Amino acid sequence: MTMWLPCGEKFTIGDVLRWTEPDWFQKGRRKKEFFKKGERRVTATVSAVDKSYVHLEVRKCEVISDQSARGVKVLKAGEEIKRKPATLKKHQAERMVWAGKEGEGARTAVTGVVISRFLR
Protein backbone atom coordinates (compact mmCIF):
# COMPACT_ATOMS: atom_id res chain seq x y z
CA MET A 1 0.00 0.00 0.00
CA THR A 2 1.25 3.45 -0.91
CA MET A 3 1.89 5.91 1.91
CA TRP A 4 1.05 9.60 1.49
CA LEU A 5 2.41 12.48 3.60
CA PRO A 6 0.88 15.97 3.78
CA CYS A 7 3.32 18.32 2.07
CA GLY A 8 1.71 21.76 1.81
CA GLU A 9 4.14 23.83 -0.29
CA LYS A 10 7.24 21.68 0.38
CA PHE A 11 8.06 19.47 -2.61
CA THR A 12 10.83 18.97 -5.15
CA ILE A 13 11.28 17.76 -8.72
CA GLY A 14 10.40 14.08 -8.98
CA ASP A 15 7.84 14.06 -6.16
CA VAL A 16 4.46 12.49 -6.85
CA LEU A 17 1.60 14.65 -5.53
CA ARG A 18 -2.09 13.91 -5.04
CA TRP A 19 -4.87 16.42 -4.35
CA THR A 20 -8.60 16.93 -4.83
CA GLU A 21 -9.75 20.02 -6.74
CA PRO A 22 -13.15 21.39 -7.78
CA ASP A 23 -14.22 21.91 -11.40
CA TRP A 24 -16.22 25.11 -12.06
CA PHE A 25 -18.52 26.41 -14.79
CA GLN A 26 -19.76 29.92 -15.54
CA LYS A 27 -23.50 30.51 -15.67
CA GLY A 28 -24.44 33.16 -18.23
CA ARG A 29 -22.13 35.40 -20.18
CA ARG A 30 -22.51 38.60 -18.21
CA LYS A 31 -23.38 37.50 -14.70
CA LYS A 32 -19.98 35.95 -13.95
CA GLU A 33 -21.47 33.54 -11.48
CA PHE A 34 -19.45 30.39 -11.02
CA PHE A 35 -20.91 27.11 -9.85
CA LYS A 36 -19.16 23.93 -8.82
CA LYS A 37 -19.68 21.07 -11.31
CA GLY A 38 -17.95 18.48 -9.16
CA GLU A 39 -14.56 17.33 -7.90
CA ARG A 40 -11.65 15.34 -9.30
CA ARG A 41 -8.62 13.72 -7.67
CA VAL A 42 -5.40 14.40 -9.57
CA THR A 43 -2.16 12.46 -9.18
CA ALA A 44 0.83 14.11 -10.88
CA THR A 45 4.63 14.19 -10.94
CA VAL A 46 6.49 17.47 -10.35
CA SER A 47 8.57 18.21 -13.47
CA ALA A 48 9.72 21.79 -12.73
CA VAL A 49 9.34 24.48 -10.08
CA ASP A 50 9.35 28.22 -10.94
CA LYS A 51 8.98 31.22 -8.65
CA SER A 52 5.23 31.35 -9.10
CA TYR A 53 4.19 27.98 -10.62
CA VAL A 54 4.74 24.26 -10.24
CA HIS A 55 4.80 22.36 -13.55
CA LEU A 56 3.20 18.92 -13.26
CA GLU A 57 2.73 15.89 -15.49
CA VAL A 58 -0.57 14.12 -14.86
CA ARG A 59 -0.37 10.43 -13.97
CA LYS A 60 -4.01 9.79 -13.13
CA CYS A 61 -7.23 11.77 -12.83
CA GLU A 62 -10.46 10.38 -11.43
CA VAL A 63 -13.86 11.96 -10.88
CA ILE A 64 -14.94 12.02 -7.22
CA SER A 65 -18.32 13.73 -7.60
CA ASP A 66 -20.27 14.97 -10.62
CA GLN A 67 -23.24 17.32 -10.15
CA SER A 68 -23.79 18.64 -13.67
CA ALA A 69 -25.13 17.52 -17.00
CA ARG A 70 -21.91 18.54 -18.79
CA GLY A 71 -19.64 16.43 -16.62
CA VAL A 72 -16.34 17.13 -14.92
CA LYS A 73 -13.31 17.59 -17.17
CA VAL A 74 -10.95 14.64 -16.81
CA LEU A 75 -7.25 15.38 -17.35
CA LYS A 76 -5.43 12.89 -19.58
CA ALA A 77 -2.37 10.94 -18.43
CA GLY A 78 0.80 12.62 -19.69
CA GLU A 79 -0.83 16.06 -19.94
CA GLU A 80 1.24 19.00 -18.69
CA ILE A 81 -0.50 21.29 -16.17
CA LYS A 82 0.67 24.05 -13.84
CA ARG A 83 -0.62 25.13 -10.46
CA LYS A 84 0.47 27.69 -7.89
CA PRO A 85 2.04 26.27 -4.71
CA ALA A 86 -0.59 28.11 -2.64
CA THR A 87 -3.34 26.32 -4.60
CA LEU A 88 -1.80 22.92 -3.87
CA LYS A 89 -1.54 23.86 -0.19
CA LYS A 90 -5.19 25.01 -0.15
CA HIS A 91 -6.34 21.70 -1.65
CA GLN A 92 -4.28 19.76 0.94
CA ALA A 93 -1.79 18.14 -1.44
CA GLU A 94 -0.16 14.91 -0.30
CA ARG A 95 3.24 13.61 -1.34
CA MET A 96 4.01 9.95 -2.01
CA VAL A 97 6.77 8.54 0.20
CA TRP A 98 9.93 7.78 -1.78
CA ALA A 99 10.42 4.03 -2.03
CA GLY A 100 13.49 1.88 -2.53
CA LYS A 101 16.55 1.00 -0.54
CA GLU A 102 17.36 4.61 0.35
CA GLY A 103 13.80 5.93 0.42
CA GLU A 104 13.30 9.22 2.25
CA GLY A 105 17.03 9.39 2.92
CA ALA A 106 17.64 9.89 -0.81
CA ARG A 107 15.05 12.68 -0.91
CA THR A 108 16.72 14.37 2.05
CA ALA A 109 20.09 14.20 0.27
CA VAL A 110 18.61 15.75 -2.88
CA THR A 111 16.61 18.53 -1.23
CA GLY A 112 18.46 19.07 2.02
CA VAL A 113 15.10 19.21 3.81
CA VAL A 114 14.61 16.86 6.72
CA ILE A 115 11.02 15.74 7.21
CA SER A 116 10.63 14.47 10.74
CA ARG A 117 7.59 14.26 12.95
CA PHE A 118 9.63 15.83 15.76
CA LEU A 119 10.46 18.96 13.72
CA ARG A 120 6.90 19.83 12.65
ROMI-269105 format. One line per 8 residues: their letters; for each residue x, z, y of N, C-alpha, C, O, CB. Coordinates in pm, 1 decimal. Glycine has a CB too. Layout:
<atoms>
a> X Z Y X Z Y X Z Y X Z Y X Z Y | ...
</atoms>
This chain:
<atoms>
mtmwlpcg> 83.5 0.0 -117.7 0.0 0.0 0.0 88.0 0.0 124.0 189.1 70.0 129.6 -95.0 120.7 -0.2 | 49.5 -77.6 221.8 125.5 -90.6 344.9 97.0 27.0 437.2 -17.8 67.6 455.1 92.7 -222.8 414.8 | 204.6 81.4 495.8 189.2 191.0 591.3 194.6 136.0 733.3 274.8 47.5 763.3 298.8 298.8 570.2 | 109.4 188.5 820.2 104.6 148.7 960.2 128.0 270.7 1047.6 72.0 377.6 1023.1 -30.7 81.6 994.5 | 212.2 253.9 1150.9 241.0 359.6 1247.7 187.7 319.6 1384.6 200.7 203.3 1422.9 393.1 388.3 1254.7 | 128.0 412.3 1459.9 88.2 377.7 1596.7 212.2 351.0 1680.7 308.0 428.1 1675.8 3.1 490.8 1660.2 | 211.3 242.4 1757.8 332.5 206.8 1832.2 313.2 203.4 1982.4 411.3 214.8 2055.9 382.1 73.9 1786.8 | 191.2 188.3 2031.1 171.0 181.3 2175.8 239.8 60.2 2233.4 204.4 -52.6 2199.2 222.1 307.7 2243.9
ekftigdv> 338.2 80.3 2320.9 413.6 -29.3 2382.6 555.3 -39.2 2327.5 636.2 -114.8 2381.3 418.6 -11.1 2533.7 | 587.6 34.9 2221.8 723.7 37.5 2168.2 732.2 -49.1 2043.1 692.0 -7.2 1934.5 767.6 182.5 2136.6 | 785.4 -171.4 2059.6 805.6 -261.2 1947.4 919.9 -355.2 1979.9 962.5 -364.2 2095.0 676.9 -339.9 1914.9 | 969.6 -425.1 1879.4 1083.0 -515.0 1896.7 1056.0 -646.2 1823.2 957.6 -657.9 1750.2 1213.8 -449.4 1845.5 | 1142.4 -743.0 1842.6 1128.1 -872.1 1776.3 1136.8 -851.8 1625.8 1226.5 -783.3 1576.7 1236.3 -972.5 1824.8 | 1044.0 -911.1 1553.5 1039.6 -898.4 1408.2 938.6 -797.2 1358.3 907.7 -795.0 1239.2 1173.5 -861.8 1357.6 | 886.6 -713.6 1446.5 784.4 -616.4 1406.2 653.0 -688.6 1375.4 621.3 -790.8 1436.2 763.0 -509.5 1517.3 | 578.3 -634.2 1281.3 445.5 -684.5 1249.1 344.8 -585.9 1307.1 345.2 -467.6 1273.0 426.1 -702.7 1093.7
lrwtepdw> 258.1 -636.6 1395.7 160.1 -552.9 1464.8 19.4 -586.3 1418.0 -8.9 -698.6 1376.3 171.1 -570.9 1617.1 | -69.0 -486.2 1425.5 -209.5 -504.4 1391.0 -293.1 -431.0 1495.1 -263.7 -316.4 1529.1 -240.3 -452.4 1246.2 | -398.0 -497.1 1546.0 -486.9 -434.7 1642.1 -624.7 -500.3 1633.2 -639.9 -609.2 1577.7 -429.4 -445.6 1785.7 | -723.9 -432.1 1688.6 -860.1 -483.0 1692.8 -894.2 -512.1 1837.6 -877.8 -426.0 1924.0 -961.3 -382.0 1630.0 | -942.4 -635.2 1865.4 -974.5 -674.3 2002.0 -1113.5 -735.7 2008.6 -1158.9 -797.5 1912.3 -870.2 -772.7 2056.0 | -1181.7 -718.9 2122.6 -1315.0 -778.2 2138.7 -1304.3 -926.0 2176.7 -1202.5 -970.5 2229.7 -1395.8 -701.6 2245.8 | -1410.3 -1000.5 2149.0 -1421.6 -1139.5 2191.4 -1540.9 -1145.6 2287.5 -1648.6 -1095.0 2255.9 -1440.0 -1238.4 2067.3 | -1521.9 -1207.2 2404.7 -1622.3 -1205.7 2510.8 -1678.1 -1345.3 2535.1 -1613.0 -1444.9 2503.4 -1562.6 -1149.6 2640.1
fqkgrrkk> -1799.3 -1352.9 2591.7 -1852.0 -1478.7 2641.3 -1917.5 -1454.2 2776.0 -1962.3 -1343.7 2806.8 -1952.3 -1541.1 2541.2 | -1921.9 -1562.4 2856.7 -1976.4 -1553.6 2991.9 -2119.2 -1605.9 2990.3 -2145.9 -1715.1 2940.2 -1889.1 -1633.3 3093.4 | -2209.9 -1527.5 3045.2 -2349.9 -1567.3 3050.9 -2377.3 -1628.3 3187.7 -2362.8 -1560.9 3289.7 -2444.3 -1446.2 3023.6 | -2416.2 -1753.9 3190.6 -2444.3 -1822.6 3316.4 -2316.7 -1867.6 3384.7 -2208.7 -1814.2 3359.3 -2523.7 -1732.6 3409.4 | -2330.4 -1965.1 3470.5 -2212.6 -2018.1 3540.2 -2176.7 -1936.1 3663.3 -2059.0 -1917.8 3694.2 -2236.5 -2162.5 3580.6 | -2276.4 -1887.6 3732.2 -2251.4 -1821.5 3860.4 -2255.5 -1669.2 3854.2 -2201.1 -1602.4 3942.1 -2351.1 -1868.5 3960.4 | -2317.9 -1615.0 3754.1 -2337.6 -1470.1 3749.7 -2209.9 -1394.1 3714.7 -2191.6 -1280.0 3757.1 -2445.4 -1436.2 3649.6 | -2123.2 -1456.2 3638.7 -1997.7 -1395.5 3595.5 -2021.6 -1263.5 3522.6 -1949.8 -1165.5 3542.7 -1906.1 -1373.1 3715.3
effkkger> -2121.6 -1263.3 3439.5 -2146.6 -1148.4 3353.9 -2085.1 -1176.8 3217.4 -2108.4 -1282.5 3158.8 -2299.5 -1118.1 3341.9 | -2008.6 -1084.1 3168.7 -1944.7 -1101.7 3039.1 -2008.5 -1007.9 2938.3 -2035.7 -891.4 2967.5 -1792.7 -1076.8 3048.5 | -2032.0 -1061.1 2818.6 -2090.8 -984.7 2710.9 -2001.6 -994.4 2587.9 -1935.7 -1095.8 2565.0 -2233.4 -1034.4 2679.9 | -2000.5 -889.8 2511.1 -1916.1 -882.1 2393.0 -1983.9 -953.7 2275.8 -2094.0 -917.3 2234.5 -1886.0 -734.7 2357.1 | -1915.6 -1056.8 2222.8 -1967.8 -1130.8 2106.9 -1946.5 -1052.6 1978.9 -2032.8 -1050.1 1891.2 -1900.9 -1268.4 2095.5 | -1830.8 -988.8 1968.9 -1795.4 -916.4 1848.3 -1650.0 -872.4 1855.0 -1589.2 -871.3 1962.1 -1820.1 -1002.6 1724.0 | -1594.7 -836.1 1739.3 -1455.5 -790.2 1733.0 -1382.5 -861.1 1620.1 -1441.9 -903.3 1520.9 -1448.7 -636.9 1713.4 | -1250.4 -872.7 1638.9 -1164.9 -930.1 1534.4 -1040.2 -844.6 1520.3 -992.5 -786.2 1617.6 -1127.0 -1077.8 1567.1
rvtatvsa> -987.5 -837.5 1398.4 -862.3 -766.7 1372.3 -753.1 -871.3 1355.1 -761.9 -959.0 1269.1 -873.2 -674.0 1245.4 | -649.9 -860.5 1438.4 -540.1 -956.7 1439.6 -414.7 -890.3 1384.9 -380.8 -778.2 1423.0 -515.3 -1011.4 1582.7 | -346.6 -960.1 1295.7 -216.2 -917.6 1245.6 -117.3 -1026.1 1285.5 -136.9 -1142.8 1251.3 -217.4 -894.0 1088.7 | -10.3 -989.3 1358.1 83.2 -1088.2 1411.1 224.9 -1033.9 1411.7 247.3 -912.8 1410.9 42.4 -1130.3 1552.2 | 321.4 -1127.5 1413.1 462.9 -1094.2 1419.3 513.3 -1116.0 1561.2 480.8 -1217.0 1623.6 544.5 -1178.7 1318.4 | 592.2 -1022.3 1612.8 649.5 -1034.6 1747.2 762.8 -1135.8 1741.3 858.8 -1117.3 1666.5 700.4 -896.1 1801.1 | 752.3 -1244.1 1820.7 856.8 -1346.6 1821.5 945.1 -1337.5 1945.8 1062.3 -1375.0 1940.1 794.0 -1485.2 1813.0 | 892.4 -1289.1 2056.8 971.5 -1273.0 2179.3 903.7 -1170.2 2269.0 782.5 -1149.5 2262.6 988.2 -1409.2 2254.2
vdksyvhl> 985.4 -1106.3 2353.2 933.7 -1007.8 2448.0 988.2 -1041.9 2585.9 1109.5 -1043.7 2606.4 972.9 -861.6 2406.3 | 897.4 -1069.3 2681.9 934.6 -1094.2 2821.6 909.9 -967.7 2901.9 876.0 -862.9 2846.8 854.5 -1214.3 2881.3 | 927.6 -979.2 3034.7 897.6 -865.5 3121.7 749.4 -832.3 3120.0 711.2 -715.3 3116.7 942.8 -894.3 3264.5 | 666.0 -935.7 3122.4 523.2 -910.4 3135.2 441.1 -945.7 3011.5 325.5 -904.1 3003.0 470.9 -986.1 3250.8 | 495.3 -1020.5 2915.4 418.8 -1061.6 2797.8 496.3 -1042.3 2668.4 619.4 -1041.0 2666.0 377.7 -1206.2 2810.8 | 419.4 -1027.5 2560.8 473.6 -1024.1 2426.0 423.8 -1150.0 2357.1 303.1 -1173.1 2350.5 431.1 -893.1 2347.8 | 515.6 -1232.4 2305.5 479.6 -1354.9 2236.0 466.6 -1322.9 2087.6 556.6 -1264.6 2027.3 585.1 -1467.6 2260.7 | 353.0 -1361.9 2029.7 320.3 -1325.7 1892.3 284.7 -1449.5 1811.2 232.0 -1547.3 1864.3 204.8 -1225.0 1889.2
evrkcevi> 314.2 -1443.6 1681.8 273.2 -1548.7 1588.7 172.2 -1487.1 1492.4 203.4 -1391.6 1421.3 397.0 -1609.8 1511.3 | 52.5 -1541.5 1490.6 -57.3 -1485.9 1411.9 -28.8 -1501.9 1262.8 7.2 -1610.3 1216.8 -190.7 -1554.0 1448.7 | -45.1 -1394.1 1188.9 -36.9 -1397.0 1042.8 -175.5 -1404.3 980.9 -200.3 -1481.8 888.5 37.6 -1273.7 990.6 | -266.8 -1320.7 1034.6 -401.1 -1313.1 978.9 -496.4 -1268.6 1088.2 -460.8 -1188.3 1174.4 -406.5 -1216.4 857.5 | -618.2 -1321.6 1083.7 -722.7 -1282.6 1177.3 -853.6 -1274.7 1100.3 -893.2 -1370.2 1033.6 -733.1 -1383.0 1297.0 | -920.3 -1160.5 1109.8 -1045.9 -1143.1 1038.2 -1151.5 -1087.9 1132.5 -1121.8 -1007.6 1221.0 -1027.6 -1050.0 916.7 | -1274.1 -1131.4 1112.7 -1385.9 -1087.9 1196.3 -1436.0 -953.5 1145.6 -1465.1 -937.8 1027.0 -1500.7 -1193.4 1196.2 | -1445.9 -856.3 1236.5 -1494.3 -722.3 1201.5 -1644.5 -714.9 1224.7 -1719.3 -670.4 1137.6 -1421.1 -613.0 1284.3
sdqsargv> -1689.0 -759.1 1343.9 -1832.3 -760.2 1373.1 -1864.4 -885.7 1453.0 -1783.6 -931.0 1534.1 -1875.6 -631.8 1451.1 | -1982.3 -941.3 1429.8 -2026.7 -1062.5 1497.4 -2170.1 -1041.1 1543.9 -2259.8 -1021.4 1462.0 -2015.6 -1187.4 1404.0 | -2192.1 -1045.1 1676.6 -2323.5 -1015.1 1731.8 -2382.0 -1132.7 1809.0 -2474.8 -1114.0 1887.7 -2315.3 -894.3 1821.6 | -2330.0 -1253.1 1788.3 -2379.1 -1366.6 1864.3 -2409.0 -1484.1 1773.3 -2368.1 -1487.3 1657.2 -2278.6 -1406.8 1970.6 | -2480.6 -1580.0 1828.0 -2512.5 -1700.2 1751.7 -2392.7 -1795.0 1746.4 -2378.2 -1872.0 1651.5 -2633.9 -1771.6 1812.7 | -2307.5 -1789.3 1847.9 -2191.2 -1878.6 1853.9 -2080.9 -1837.9 1756.6 -2008.8 -1923.1 1704.7 -2135.5 -1881.6 1995.1 | -2068.2 -1711.2 1732.7 -1964.2 -1662.5 1643.2 -1836.6 -1625.6 1716.9 -1809.6 -1675.4 1826.2 -1934.0 -1765.9 1538.7 | -1759.9 -1538.9 1656.3 -1633.5 -1491.7 1712.5 -1525.0 -1594.0 1681.5 -1518.6 -1646.0 1570.1 -1595.5 -1351.3 1656.1
kvlkagee> -1439.9 -1623.1 1779.2 -1330.7 -1716.9 1758.9 -1227.1 -1654.7 1665.8 -1178.2 -1544.4 1690.2 -1266.5 -1756.9 1893.8 | -1194.7 -1726.6 1559.4 -1094.7 -1680.5 1463.5 -964.3 -1752.7 1493.1 -961.0 -1875.7 1498.6 -1140.8 -1705.4 1316.0 | -856.7 -1676.7 1512.3 -725.3 -1735.1 1538.2 -665.1 -1784.0 1406.5 -678.2 -1717.8 1303.6 -630.9 -1631.8 1607.2 | -599.8 -1898.6 1410.0 -542.7 -1958.0 1289.1 -405.1 -1899.7 1261.0 -332.4 -1863.2 1353.4 -534.0 -2110.7 1302.7 | -369.4 -1891.1 1133.6 -236.9 -1843.2 1094.1 -131.5 -1940.6 1146.3 -146.4 -2062.1 1133.1 -226.4 -1827.8 938.9 | -25.7 -1886.9 1205.2 80.1 -1969.3 1262.2 60.4 -2000.0 1409.1 151.4 -2053.1 1472.8 90.4 -2096.6 1186.7 | -54.8 -1968.5 1464.7 -83.3 -1994.1 1605.7 -4.1 -1898.0 1693.2 9.4 -1780.0 1660.9 -234.5 -1980.9 1634.4 | 48.7 -1949.9 1805.2 123.7 -1868.7 1900.4 27.9 -1812.8 2005.1 -47.7 -1888.2 2066.4 236.7 -1951.6 1967.5
ikrkpatl> 30.6 -1681.6 2026.0 -50.3 -1617.1 2129.3 39.4 -1525.2 2209.8 150.2 -1493.0 2166.8 -169.7 -1538.2 2067.4 | -7.6 -1482.4 2326.6 67.4 -1384.0 2404.7 -28.9 -1281.6 2460.3 -140.7 -1313.8 2500.5 147.5 -1451.5 2519.0 | 16.4 -1158.1 2461.9 -61.7 -1046.2 2512.9 30.3 -959.0 2597.8 151.9 -958.3 2578.9 -126.2 -963.8 2396.3 | -29.0 -886.0 2691.0 47.2 -789.5 2769.5 67.9 -663.5 2685.5 -19.5 -627.5 2606.6 -25.6 -756.0 2903.7 | 181.8 -595.9 2701.0 203.8 -471.0 2627.1 95.8 -366.5 2654.2 58.1 -291.6 2564.1 339.3 -413.7 2662.3 | 46.3 -360.9 2777.1 -59.4 -264.4 2811.0 -188.7 -294.3 2733.8 -262.3 -202.4 2698.0 -87.1 -266.5 2963.1 | -215.8 -422.0 2708.5 -334.0 -460.4 2632.2 -321.0 -414.5 2487.9 -416.7 -363.4 2429.8 -355.4 -612.2 2638.1 | -202.2 -432.5 2429.7 -179.7 -387.2 2292.2 -192.0 -235.4 2282.0 -244.7 -183.1 2183.9 -41.4 -432.4 2242.6
kkhqaerm> -142.8 -165.0 2384.5 -154.4 -19.0 2385.5 -300.8 23.0 2396.3 -343.9 116.8 2329.1 -73.1 41.1 2502.0 | -377.5 -46.7 2481.1 -518.9 -15.1 2500.8 -598.9 -34.5 2372.0 -691.3 41.8 2343.7 -577.5 -101.9 2612.3 | -563.1 -136.3 2294.6 -634.2 -164.8 2169.8 -572.7 -91.6 2049.7 -602.7 -123.8 1934.7 -634.6 -315.0 2143.8 | -487.0 6.4 2077.3 -427.7 93.7 1976.1 -356.1 14.7 1866.5 -389.7 24.9 1748.5 -535.1 181.6 1914.2 | -256.6 -64.1 1908.1 -178.8 -144.4 1814.1 -101.5 -55.0 1718.1 -52.6 51.6 1755.3 -82.7 -237.1 1889.3 | -91.6 -100.7 1594.4 -16.3 -30.1 1491.2 96.6 -121.2 1444.4 83.0 -243.5 1442.9 -108.5 12.0 1371.4 | 207.3 -59.8 1406.5 324.2 -133.9 1361.2 345.7 -107.6 1212.4 336.7 6.2 1166.2 450.3 -94.5 1443.1 | 374.4 -215.3 1137.8 400.7 -200.9 995.3 539.4 -138.7 976.3 634.7 -175.2 1045.1 390.7 -338.5 922.6
vwagkege> 549.4 -45.3 883.1 676.8 19.8 853.7 770.2 -82.1 789.4 730.0 -155.7 699.3 656.9 143.5 760.7 | 895.1 -86.1 835.9 993.1 -178.0 778.3 1023.0 -135.4 635.5 1047.9 -17.9 608.6 1123.4 -181.8 863.1 | 1020.2 -231.3 544.7 1042.3 -202.6 403.2 1185.0 -241.9 363.0 1261.5 -294.6 443.8 938.5 -277.8 315.6 | 1218.2 -215.4 239.1 1348.9 -252.7 187.5 1437.6 -132.0 167.3 1395.7 -17.7 185.6 1415.9 -350.3 280.3 | 1559.4 -159.5 129.7 1655.2 -53.6 100.1 1685.3 31.3 224.2 1691.0 154.0 217.1 1784.6 -113.9 45.0 | 1704.1 -35.8 336.6 1736.3 35.2 460.7 1610.7 84.6 532.1 1609.0 195.4 585.8 1816.3 -55.4 553.9 | 1506.8 3.2 532.8 1379.5 41.9 592.8 1388.4 72.1 740.3 1443.7 -6.6 817.1 1325.1 160.0 522.7 | 1333.8 186.6 780.9 1329.6 225.1 921.8 1469.6 247.9 978.1 1489.3 239.1 1099.3 1245.5 350.8 939.4
gartavtg> 1565.8 276.8 893.1 1703.3 292.4 939.5 1757.2 163.1 997.6 1831.2 165.5 1096.0 1792.6 339.2 825.8 | 1721.0 49.5 938.0 1763.9 -80.6 988.8 1698.5 -107.7 1124.1 1762.9 -162.2 1213.8 1729.0 -193.0 888.1 | 1573.4 -71.1 1139.8 1504.8 -90.6 1267.9 1569.4 -5.7 1375.7 1585.7 -50.9 1489.0 1355.2 -56.3 1255.8 | 1606.3 116.4 1341.5 1672.1 204.8 1437.2 1806.4 147.2 1480.4 1843.0 156.6 1597.5 1691.2 344.4 1376.9 | 1880.2 87.8 1386.7 2009.5 27.2 1419.5 1992.5 -92.9 1512.3 2075.2 -115.3 1600.7 2082.2 -15.4 1291.6 | 1885.7 -169.9 1492.3 1861.0 -288.4 1574.7 1814.9 -249.1 1714.6 1864.8 -302.8 1813.5 1756.5 -379.0 1508.4 | 1720.8 -156.6 1723.8 1661.2 -123.0 1853.3 1729.0 -6.4 1923.3 1727.2 1.3 2046.2 1516.3 -91.5 1835.1 | 1787.7 82.9 1848.2 1845.9 202.2 1907.0 1742.7 308.5 1939.4 1774.1 408.8 2003.5 1920.7 166.1 2030.8
vvisrflr> 1619.4 286.9 1895.0 1509.6 381.1 1920.7 1480.3 457.8 1792.8 1450.4 398.3 1689.3 1381.4 306.9 1971.5 | 1488.9 587.5 1800.2 1460.8 672.3 1685.6 1314.4 712.6 1691.5 1268.0 769.7 1790.2 1553.8 797.4 1683.1 | 1241.8 681.8 1583.5 1102.2 721.2 1574.4 1095.2 838.7 1477.4 1112.8 821.7 1356.7 1010.6 601.4 1527.7 | 1070.3 954.5 1529.2 1062.9 1073.9 1447.4 939.6 1152.9 1487.1 902.5 1155.0 1604.4 1190.6 1159.4 1461.9 | 877.2 1216.4 1393.1 759.1 1295.0 1425.9 793.8 1418.1 1507.6 706.0 1476.5 1571.2 687.2 1336.0 1299.8 | 921.9 1459.2 1507.3 963.3 1575.8 1582.8 993.9 1542.1 1728.8 999.8 1631.9 1812.7 1084.2 1638.4 1517.8 | 1013.6 1412.9 1760.0 1046.4 1372.5 1896.4 926.3 1322.4 1974.8 940.6 1287.7 2092.0 1151.3 1266.1 1893.5 | 809.0 1317.4 1914.2 690.0 1265.0 1983.2 632.7 1361.8 2080.4 532.8 1331.9 2145.8 584.7 1227.2 1885.2
</atoms>
